[in-house]
Amino acid sequence: MDKDNIEKHLKKLISSKLKQIKKQRKMTIEQMAAEVGIEYSAFYNIYEGNALPRLATLYAISSLYDLPIEFLFKDISIEKQSDIIQKIDNVDLVQTYRKLDNETQRVLLSLMKSHIQRRKI
């Protein structure tokens, strides 16, 4: 891919990620620009895929919205990313549970079942 095609692809990809963030967080473009800390017109051009953001802007976006910076460059949606994070959290939970002694596991499991039953009522 030549430089022009790479830039075009990156603009489109980053634009689509910003649109996903805006939709998921129910924000306006103005609100996003203010949070990121750049002029509305500059943000709008990035949002529409007409310009590439500076590295500092990419960092601000990833920090503000708690997204790994590489998310902005990968072709995965926020929903898929949250599924991945959930799976990682589940694995961490199971690994931590397995480190507990048998009695502690039994008590914890009993507490969780009791909690679930109370929430159903």
ZAROBA-57069 format. One record per residue: residue number from 1; residue in one letter; x, z, y of N, C-alpha, C, O in turn. Coordinates in Angstrom, 2 decimals. Layout:
ZAROBA-57069
+-----+----+---------+---------+---------+---------+---------+---------+---------+---------+---------+---------+---------+---------+
:   i : aa :     n.u :     n.w :     n.v :    ca.u :    ca.w :    ca.v :     c.u :     c.w :     c.v :     o.u :     o.w :     o.v :
+-----+----+---------+---------+---------+---------+---------+---------+---------+---------+---------+---------+---------+---------+
: NUM :  A :       X :       Z :       Y :       X :       Z :       Y :       X :       Z :       Y :       X :       Z :       Y :
...
+-----+----+---------+---------+---------+---------+---------+---------+---------+---------+---------+---------+---------+---------+
//
This chain:
ZAROBA-57069
+-----+----+---------+---------+---------+---------+---------+---------+---------+---------+---------+---------+---------+---------+
:   i : aa :     n.u :     n.w :     n.v :    ca.u :    ca.w :    ca.v :     c.u :     c.w :     c.v :     o.u :     o.w :     o.v :
+-----+----+---------+---------+---------+---------+---------+---------+---------+---------+---------+---------+---------+---------+
:   1 :  M :    0.86 :    0.00 :   -1.18 :    0.00 :    0.00 :    0.00 :    0.90 :    0.00 :    1.24 :    1.86 :    0.77 :    1.32 :
:   2 :  D :    0.58 :   -0.87 :    2.20 :    1.37 :   -0.89 :    3.43 :    0.91 :    0.19 :    4.39 :   -0.12 :    0.83 :    4.18 :
:   3 :  K :    1.68 :    0.38 :    5.46 :    1.42 :    1.47 :    6.41 :    0.02 :    1.40 :    7.01 :   -0.65 :    2.43 :    7.12 :
:   4 :  D :   -0.43 :    0.22 :    7.38 :   -1.77 :    0.09 :    7.98 :   -2.87 :    0.50 :    7.00 :   -3.83 :    1.17 :    7.38 :
:   5 :  N :   -2.73 :    0.09 :    5.76 :   -3.73 :    0.45 :    4.75 :   -3.70 :    1.95 :    4.44 :   -4.75 :    2.56 :    4.21 :
:   6 :  I :   -2.52 :    2.54 :    4.44 :   -2.40 :    3.98 :    4.21 :   -3.10 :    4.73 :    5.33 :   -3.88 :    5.65 :    5.08 :
:   7 :  E :   -2.81 :    4.34 :    6.57 :   -3.45 :    5.01 :    7.72 :   -4.96 :    4.84 :    7.68 :   -5.69 :    5.79 :    7.95 :
:   8 :  K :   -5.42 :    3.68 :    7.35 :   -6.86 :    3.42 :    7.27 :   -7.49 :    4.31 :    6.20 :   -8.54 :    4.91 :    6.42 :
:   9 :  H :   -6.85 :    4.40 :    5.04 :   -7.35 :    5.23 :    3.94 :   -7.36 :    6.71 :    4.35 :   -8.34 :    7.41 :    4.09 :
:  10 :  L :   -6.29 :    7.18 :    4.98 :   -6.23 :    8.58 :    5.42 :   -7.29 :    8.90 :    6.46 :   -7.93 :    9.96 :    6.39 :
:  11 :  K :   -7.50 :    8.01 :    7.40 :   -8.54 :    8.22 :    8.41 :   -9.91 :    8.37 :    7.75 :  -10.68 :    9.26 :    8.09 :
:  12 :  K :  -10.19 :    7.49 :    6.82 :  -11.48 :    7.52 :    6.12 :  -11.62 :    8.80 :    5.30 :  -12.68 :    9.42 :    5.29 :
:  13 :  L :  -10.56 :    9.18 :    4.60 :  -10.60 :   10.36 :    3.75 :  -10.78 :   11.64 :    4.56 :  -11.62 :   12.47 :    4.23 :
:  14 :  I :   -9.99 :   11.80 :    5.62 :  -10.09 :   13.00 :    6.47 :  -11.44 :   13.04 :    7.16 :  -12.05 :   14.11 :    7.28 :
:  15 :  S :  -11.92 :   11.90 :    7.61 :  -13.24 :   11.83 :    8.23 :  -14.31 :   12.31 :    7.25 :  -15.19 :   13.09 :    7.63 :
:  16 :  S :  -14.25 :   11.86 :    6.01 :  -15.26 :   12.26 :    5.03 :  -15.18 :   13.76 :    4.74 :  -16.21 :   14.40 :    4.52 :
:  17 :  K :  -13.98 :   14.32 :    4.74 :  -13.83 :   15.76 :    4.51 :  -14.43 :   16.56 :    5.67 :  -15.10 :   17.56 :    5.46 :
:  18 :  L :  -14.19 :   16.11 :    6.89 :  -14.76 :   16.79 :    8.06 :  -16.28 :   16.73 :    8.02 :  -16.95 :   17.69 :    8.40 :
:  19 :  K :  -16.81 :   15.62 :    7.58 :  -18.27 :   15.48 :    7.48 :  -18.83 :   16.42 :    6.40 :  -19.91 :   16.97 :    6.57 :
:  20 :  Q :  -18.10 :   16.58 :    5.31 :  -18.52 :   17.53 :    4.27 :  -18.53 :   18.96 :    4.82 :  -19.47 :   19.72 :    4.60 :
:  21 :  I :  -17.46 :   19.30 :    5.54 :  -17.36 :   20.65 :    6.11 :  -18.51 :   20.89 :    7.08 :  -19.16 :   21.93 :    7.04 :
:  22 :  K :  -18.75 :   19.92 :    7.96 :  -19.82 :   20.03 :    8.96 :  -21.17 :   20.24 :    8.29 :  -21.95 :   21.10 :    8.69 :
:  23 :  K :  -21.44 :   19.45 :    7.26 :  -22.72 :   19.54 :    6.55 :  -22.86 :   20.88 :    5.83 :  -23.90 :   21.53 :    5.92 :
:  24 :  Q :  -21.81 :   21.29 :    5.13 :  -21.87 :   22.53 :    4.35 :  -22.03 :   23.75 :    5.26 :  -22.75 :   24.68 :    4.92 :
:  25 :  R :  -21.36 :   23.73 :    6.41 :  -21.39 :   24.90 :    7.30 :  -22.46 :   24.79 :    8.37 :  -22.61 :   25.69 :    9.20 :
:  26 :  K :  -23.20 :   23.69 :    8.35 :  -24.30 :   23.48 :    9.31 :  -23.81 :   23.67 :   10.75 :  -24.38 :   24.46 :   11.51 :
:  27 :  M :  -22.77 :   22.94 :   11.09 :  -22.17 :   23.03 :   12.42 :  -22.34 :   21.72 :   13.16 :  -22.66 :   20.69 :   12.56 :
:  28 :  T :  -22.13 :   21.77 :   14.47 :  -22.09 :   20.55 :   15.27 :  -20.63 :   20.11 :   15.42 :  -19.71 :   20.89 :   15.18 :
:  29 :  I :  -20.45 :   18.87 :   15.80 :  -19.09 :   18.37 :   16.05 :  -18.46 :   19.18 :   17.18 :  -17.27 :   19.48 :   17.15 :
:  30 :  E :  -19.26 :   19.51 :   18.18 :  -18.75 :   20.31 :   19.31 :  -18.24 :   21.67 :   18.85 :  -17.18 :   22.12 :   19.29 :
:  31 :  Q :  -19.00 :   22.32 :   17.97 :  -18.58 :   23.62 :   17.45 :  -17.28 :   23.51 :   16.67 :  -16.38 :   24.34 :   16.80 :
:  32 :  M :  -17.18 :   22.48 :   15.86 :  -15.97 :   22.29 :   15.06 :  -14.76 :   22.05 :   15.96 :  -13.69 :   22.62 :   15.74 :
:  33 :  A :  -14.94 :   21.20 :   16.96 :  -13.83 :   20.91 :   17.89 :  -13.36 :   22.18 :   18.59 :  -12.16 :   22.41 :   18.73 :
:  34 :  A :  -14.32 :   23.00 :   19.02 :  -13.97 :   24.25 :   19.70 :  -13.22 :   25.19 :   18.76 :  -12.23 :   25.80 :   19.15 :
:  35 :  E :  -13.71 :   25.31 :   17.52 :  -13.04 :   26.19 :   16.55 :  -11.63 :   25.71 :   16.24 :  -10.70 :   26.52 :   16.14 :
:  36 :  V :  -11.47 :   24.41 :   16.08 :  -10.15 :   23.85 :   15.76 :   -9.22 :   23.96 :   16.96 :   -8.00 :   24.05 :   16.81 :
:  37 :  G :   -9.80 :   23.95 :   18.16 :   -9.00 :   24.13 :   19.37 :   -8.47 :   22.85 :   19.98 :   -7.41 :   22.83 :   20.60 :
:  38 :  I :   -9.23 :   21.77 :   19.80 :   -8.84 :   20.51 :   20.45 :  -10.02 :   19.97 :   21.24 :  -11.16 :   20.39 :   21.04 :
:  39 :  E :   -9.73 :   19.04 :   22.15 :  -10.77 :   18.43 :   22.97 :  -11.80 :   17.74 :   22.09 :  -11.48 :   17.19 :   21.03 :
:  40 :  Y :  -13.04 :   17.78 :   22.54 :  -14.12 :   17.16 :   21.80 :  -13.83 :   15.69 :   21.51 :  -14.03 :   15.24 :   20.39 :
:  41 :  S :  -13.37 :   14.95 :   22.50 :  -13.14 :   13.51 :   22.31 :  -12.07 :   13.24 :   21.25 :  -12.20 :   12.31 :   20.45 :
:  42 :  A :  -11.03 :   14.05 :   21.23 :   -9.99 :   13.89 :   20.21 :  -10.55 :   14.21 :   18.83 :  -10.30 :   13.48 :   17.86 :
:  43 :  F :  -11.31 :   15.30 :   18.73 :  -11.90 :   15.67 :   17.45 :  -12.91 :   14.61 :   17.00 :  -12.94 :   14.25 :   15.82 :
:  44 :  Y :  -13.71 :   14.11 :   17.93 :  -14.70 :   13.09 :   17.59 :  -14.03 :   11.85 :   16.99 :  -14.53 :   11.28 :   16.02 :
:  45 :  N :  -12.92 :   11.44 :   17.57 :  -12.20 :   10.27 :   17.05 :  -11.67 :   10.52 :   15.64 :  -11.68 :    9.61 :   14.81 :
:  46 :  I :  -11.22 :   11.73 :   15.37 :  -10.78 :   12.08 :   14.01 :  -11.99 :   12.10 :   13.08 :  -11.95 :   11.54 :   11.99 :
:  47 :  Y :  -13.06 :   12.75 :   13.53 :  -14.29 :   12.90 :   12.75 :  -14.86 :   11.53 :   12.36 :  -15.33 :   11.35 :   11.24 :
:  48 :  E :  -14.80 :   10.58 :   13.27 :  -15.35 :    9.24 :   13.03 :  -14.37 :    8.33 :   12.29 :  -14.72 :    7.19 :   11.96 :
:  49 :  G :  -13.15 :    8.82 :   12.04 :  -12.18 :    8.00 :   11.33 :  -11.46 :    7.01 :   12.19 :  -10.90 :    6.03 :   11.69 :
:  50 :  N :  -11.46 :    7.23 :   13.51 :  -10.79 :    6.32 :   14.43 :   -9.37 :    6.75 :   14.76 :   -8.60 :    5.97 :   15.33 :
:  51 :  A :   -9.00 :    7.98 :   14.39 :   -7.66 :    8.49 :   14.70 :   -7.22 :    9.46 :   13.61 :   -8.05 :   10.07 :   12.92 :
:  52 :  L :   -5.92 :    9.58 :   13.47 :   -5.37 :   10.56 :   12.55 :   -5.06 :   11.85 :   13.32 :   -4.57 :   11.78 :   14.45 :
:  53 :  P :   -5.34 :   12.99 :   12.73 :   -5.03 :   14.25 :   13.41 :   -3.54 :   14.56 :   13.36 :   -2.81 :   14.07 :   12.50 :
:  54 :  R :   -3.11 :   15.40 :   14.30 :   -1.75 :   15.91 :   14.26 :   -1.65 :   16.92 :   13.12 :   -2.65 :   17.43 :   12.64 :
:  55 :  L :   -0.42 :   17.19 :   12.71 :   -0.20 :   18.15 :   11.64 :   -0.75 :   19.53 :   12.01 :   -1.32 :   20.21 :   11.16 :
:  56 :  A :   -0.58 :   19.94 :   13.26 :   -1.09 :   21.24 :   13.71 :   -2.62 :   21.30 :   13.60 :   -3.18 :   22.35 :   13.29 :
:  57 :  T :   -3.28 :   20.19 :   13.85 :   -4.74 :   20.12 :   13.73 :   -5.16 :   20.24 :   12.27 :   -6.13 :   20.93 :   11.95 :
:  58 :  L :   -4.45 :   19.55 :   11.39 :   -4.73 :   19.66 :    9.96 :   -4.56 :   21.10 :    9.49 :   -5.37 :   21.61 :    8.72 :
:  59 :  Y :   -3.50 :   21.74 :    9.96 :   -3.26 :   23.13 :    9.59 :   -4.38 :   24.03 :   10.10 :   -4.85 :   24.91 :    9.38 :
:  60 :  A :   -4.81 :   23.81 :   11.33 :   -5.90 :   24.61 :   11.90 :   -7.18 :   24.43 :   11.09 :   -7.88 :   25.41 :   10.82 :
:  61 :  I :   -7.49 :   23.22 :   10.71 :   -8.69 :   22.94 :    9.92 :   -8.62 :   23.66 :    8.58 :   -9.57 :   24.32 :    8.16 :
:  62 :  S :   -7.49 :   23.52 :    7.91 :   -7.38 :   24.15 :    6.58 :   -7.44 :   25.67 :    6.69 :   -8.01 :   26.32 :    5.82 :
:  63 :  S :   -6.85 :   26.24 :    7.73 :   -6.88 :   27.69 :    7.91 :   -8.27 :   28.19 :    8.28 :   -8.76 :   29.16 :    7.70 :
:  64 :  L :   -8.89 :   27.54 :    9.24 :  -10.22 :   27.96 :    9.71 :  -11.27 :   27.93 :    8.61 :  -12.11 :   28.83 :    8.52 :
:  65 :  Y :  -11.23 :   26.90 :    7.80 :  -12.27 :   26.72 :    6.80 :  -11.81 :   27.14 :    5.41 :  -12.46 :   26.83 :    4.41 :
:  66 :  D :  -10.68 :   27.84 :    5.36 :  -10.15 :   28.42 :    4.12 :  -10.06 :   27.37 :    3.01 :  -10.54 :   27.58 :    1.90 :
:  67 :  L :   -9.44 :   26.25 :    3.35 :   -9.25 :   25.16 :    2.40 :   -7.76 :   24.87 :    2.26 :   -7.04 :   24.90 :    3.26 :
:  68 :  P :   -7.29 :   24.60 :    1.07 :   -5.90 :   24.19 :    0.95 :   -5.69 :   22.87 :    1.71 :   -6.55 :   21.99 :    1.65 :
:  69 :  I :   -4.59 :   22.74 :    2.40 :   -4.37 :   21.55 :    3.23 :   -4.45 :   20.26 :    2.41 :   -4.88 :   19.23 :    2.91 :
:  70 :  E :   -4.03 :   20.33 :    1.15 :   -4.08 :   19.12 :    0.33 :   -5.52 :   18.67 :    0.05 :   -5.74 :   17.51 :   -0.30 :
:  71 :  F :   -6.48 :   19.57 :    0.20 :   -7.89 :   19.20 :    0.03 :   -8.26 :   18.05 :    0.97 :   -9.05 :   17.18 :    0.62 :
:  72 :  L :   -7.68 :   18.05 :    2.16 :   -7.99 :   17.02 :    3.14 :   -7.50 :   15.64 :    2.72 :   -7.95 :   14.62 :    3.23 :
:  73 :  F :   -6.55 :   15.63 :    1.76 :   -5.97 :   14.36 :    1.33 :   -6.42 :   13.92 :   -0.06 :   -6.09 :   12.82 :   -0.50 :
:  74 :  K :   -7.15 :   14.78 :   -0.74 :   -7.59 :   14.45 :   -2.10 :   -9.03 :   13.98 :   -2.08 :   -9.81 :   14.36 :   -1.21 :
:  75 :  D :   -9.35 :   13.18 :   -3.03 :  -10.70 :   12.63 :   -3.12 :  -11.59 :   13.52 :   -3.99 :  -12.13 :   13.08 :   -5.00 :
:  76 :  I :  -11.73 :   14.81 :   -3.57 :  -12.65 :   15.71 :   -4.24 :  -13.55 :   16.34 :   -3.18 :  -13.15 :   16.50 :   -2.03 :
:  77 :  S :  -14.73 :   16.68 :   -3.57 :  -15.67 :   17.25 :   -2.62 :  -15.50 :   18.76 :   -2.55 :  -14.86 :   19.36 :   -3.42 :
:  78 :  I :  -16.08 :   19.37 :   -1.53 :  -16.06 :   20.82 :   -1.38 :  -16.74 :   21.46 :   -2.58 :  -16.28 :   22.49 :   -3.07 :
:  79 :  E :  -17.82 :   20.85 :   -3.05 :  -18.54 :   21.41 :   -4.18 :  -17.64 :   21.46 :   -5.41 :  -17.61 :   22.47 :   -6.12 :
:  80 :  K :  -16.92 :   20.38 :   -5.67 :  -16.01 :   20.36 :   -6.82 :  -14.91 :   21.39 :   -6.64 :  -14.52 :   22.06 :   -7.59 :
:  81 :  Q :  -14.41 :   21.53 :   -5.41 :  -13.36 :   22.50 :   -5.17 :  -13.87 :   23.92 :   -5.41 :  -13.16 :   24.73 :   -6.01 :
:  82 :  S :  -15.07 :   24.22 :   -4.96 :  -15.61 :   25.56 :   -5.18 :  -15.84 :   25.82 :   -6.66 :  -15.69 :   26.95 :   -7.12 :
:  83 :  D :  -16.19 :   24.78 :   -7.43 :  -16.31 :   24.92 :   -8.88 :  -14.96 :   25.27 :   -9.50 :  -14.88 :   26.11 :  -10.38 :
:  84 :  I :  -13.92 :   24.61 :   -9.02 :  -12.57 :   24.88 :   -9.52 :  -12.16 :   26.31 :   -9.21 :  -11.62 :   27.01 :  -10.06 :
:  85 :  I :  -12.41 :   26.74 :   -7.97 :  -12.07 :   28.10 :   -7.57 :  -12.85 :   29.11 :   -8.41 :  -12.30 :   30.12 :   -8.83 :
:  86 :  Q :  -14.14 :   28.83 :   -8.66 :  -14.96 :   29.72 :   -9.49 :  -14.39 :   29.83 :  -10.90 :  -14.34 :   30.92 :  -11.48 :
:  87 :  K :  -13.95 :   28.71 :  -11.46 :  -13.37 :   28.74 :  -12.80 :  -12.08 :   29.55 :  -12.82 :  -11.83 :   30.29 :  -13.77 :
:  88 :  I :  -11.26 :   29.41 :  -11.79 :  -10.03 :   30.19 :  -11.69 :  -10.36 :   31.67 :  -11.60 :   -9.72 :   32.49 :  -12.26 :
:  89 :  D :  -11.35 :   32.02 :  -10.77 :  -11.77 :   33.42 :  -10.64 :  -12.27 :   33.96 :  -11.98 :  -11.97 :   35.10 :  -12.33 :
:  90 :  N :  -13.02 :   33.15 :  -12.73 :  -13.52 :   33.58 :  -14.03 :  -12.37 :   33.85 :  -15.00 :  -12.40 :   34.84 :  -15.73 :
:  91 :  V :  -11.38 :   32.99 :  -15.01 :  -10.22 :   33.18 :  -15.88 :   -9.49 :   34.46 :  -15.49 :   -9.10 :   35.23 :  -16.37 :
:  92 :  D :   -9.30 :   34.69 :  -14.19 :   -8.66 :   35.92 :  -13.73 :   -9.44 :   37.15 :  -14.17 :   -8.85 :   38.14 :  -14.59 :
:  93 :  L :  -10.76 :   37.08 :  -14.07 :  -11.61 :   38.19 :  -14.46 :  -11.46 :   38.50 :  -15.95 :  -11.32 :   39.66 :  -16.34 :
:  94 :  V :  -11.49 :   37.47 :  -16.77 :  -11.36 :   37.65 :  -18.23 :   -9.97 :   38.20 :  -18.57 :   -9.85 :   39.10 :  -19.40 :
:  95 :  Q :   -8.95 :   37.67 :  -17.93 :   -7.59 :   38.16 :  -18.21 :   -7.45 :   39.63 :  -17.82 :   -6.83 :   40.40 :  -18.55 :
:  96 :  T :   -8.01 :   40.02 :  -16.71 :   -7.96 :   41.41 :  -16.27 :   -8.74 :   42.29 :  -17.24 :   -8.27 :   43.37 :  -17.60 :
:  97 :  Y :   -9.91 :   41.85 :  -17.66 :  -10.73 :   42.60 :  -18.60 :   -9.97 :   42.83 :  -19.91 :  -10.00 :   43.93 :  -20.47 :
:  98 :  R :   -9.29 :   41.80 :  -20.39 :   -8.56 :   41.91 :  -21.66 :   -7.38 :   42.88 :  -21.58 :   -6.92 :   43.38 :  -22.61 :
:  99 :  K :   -6.90 :   43.14 :  -20.40 :   -5.78 :   44.08 :  -20.23 :   -6.24 :   45.54 :  -20.35 :   -5.43 :   46.44 :  -20.54 :
: 100 :  L :   -7.55 :   45.75 :  -20.23 :   -8.08 :   47.11 :  -20.31 :   -8.09 :   47.59 :  -21.76 :   -8.18 :   46.80 :  -22.70 :
: 101 :  D :   -8.00 :   48.90 :  -21.91 :   -8.11 :   49.45 :  -23.27 :   -9.56 :   49.31 :  -23.74 :  -10.46 :   49.06 :  -22.94 :
: 102 :  N :   -9.79 :   49.47 :  -25.05 :  -11.11 :   49.24 :  -25.65 :  -12.20 :   50.13 :  -25.05 :  -13.31 :   49.66 :  -24.80 :
: 103 :  E :  -11.89 :   51.37 :  -24.83 :  -12.89 :   52.30 :  -24.28 :  -13.29 :   51.88 :  -22.87 :  -14.48 :   51.90 :  -22.53 :
: 104 :  T :  -12.33 :   51.52 :  -22.05 :  -12.62 :   51.08 :  -20.68 :  -13.43 :   49.78 :  -20.69 :  -14.33 :   49.61 :  -19.88 :
: 105 :  Q :  -13.11 :   48.89 :  -21.60 :  -13.88 :   47.66 :  -21.73 :  -15.33 :   47.97 :  -22.08 :  -16.26 :   47.39 :  -21.50 :
: 106 :  R :  -15.53 :   48.88 :  -23.01 :  -16.87 :   49.26 :  -23.44 :  -17.67 :   49.85 :  -22.29 :  -18.83 :   49.50 :  -22.08 :
: 107 :  V :  -17.05 :   50.77 :  -21.52 :  -17.73 :   51.40 :  -20.39 :  -18.06 :   50.37 :  -19.32 :  -19.17 :   50.36 :  -18.78 :
: 108 :  L :  -17.11 :   49.51 :  -19.01 :  -17.33 :   48.48 :  -17.99 :  -18.46 :   47.53 :  -18.40 :  -19.31 :   47.18 :  -17.58 :
: 109 :  L :  -18.46 :   47.12 :  -19.63 :  -19.50 :   46.24 :  -20.13 :  -20.87 :   46.91 :  -20.05 :  -21.86 :   46.28 :  -19.68 :
: 110 :  S :  -20.93 :   48.18 :  -20.39 :  -22.17 :   48.94 :  -20.31 :  -22.66 :   49.03 :  -18.86 :  -23.86 :   48.88 :  -18.60 :
: 111 :  L :  -21.75 :   49.29 :  -17.94 :  -22.11 :   49.36 :  -16.52 :  -22.65 :   48.02 :  -16.01 :  -23.63 :   47.98 :  -15.27 :
: 112 :  M :  -22.00 :   46.94 :  -16.40 :  -22.44 :   45.62 :  -15.95 :  -23.84 :   45.30 :  -16.49 :  -24.68 :   44.78 :  -15.77 :
: 113 :  K :  -24.07 :   45.61 :  -17.77 :  -25.38 :   45.35 :  -18.36 :  -26.46 :   46.18 :  -17.66 :  -27.56 :   45.69 :  -17.40 :
: 114 :  S :  -26.13 :   47.42 :  -17.37 :  -27.08 :   48.30 :  -16.68 :  -27.39 :   47.76 :  -15.28 :  -28.54 :   47.76 :  -14.85 :
: 115 :  H :  -26.37 :   47.31 :  -14.60 :  -26.55 :   46.76 :  -13.25 :  -27.45 :   45.52 :  -13.29 :  -28.33 :   45.35 :  -12.44 :
: 116 :  I :  -27.22 :   44.66 :  -14.27 :  -28.02 :   43.43 :  -14.39 :  -29.48 :   43.79 :  -14.67 :  -30.38 :   43.17 :  -14.10 :
: 117 :  Q :  -29.72 :   44.75 :  -15.52 :  -31.08 :   45.16 :  -15.84 :  -31.80 :   45.71 :  -14.59 :  -32.98 :   45.43 :  -14.38 :
: 118 :  R :  -31.08 :   46.50 :  -13.78 :  -31.70 :   47.05 :  -12.57 :  -32.03 :   45.95 :  -11.57 :  -33.02 :   46.05 :  -10.85 :
: 119 :  R :  -31.24 :   44.91 :  -11.51 :  -31.49 :   43.82 :  -10.57 :  -32.68 :   42.97 :  -11.00 :  -33.31 :   42.34 :  -10.16 :
: 120 :  K :  -32.99 :   42.94 :  -12.29 :  -34.11 :   42.15 :  -12.80 :  -35.45 :   42.81 :  -12.50 :  -36.48 :   42.13 :  -12.45 :
: 121 :  I :  -35.44 :   44.11 :  -12.29 :  -36.69 :   44.84 :  -12.07 :  -37.24 :   44.60 :  -10.69 :  -38.29 :   45.14 :  -10.35 :
+-----+----+---------+---------+---------+---------+---------+---------+---------+---------+---------+---------+---------+---------+
//
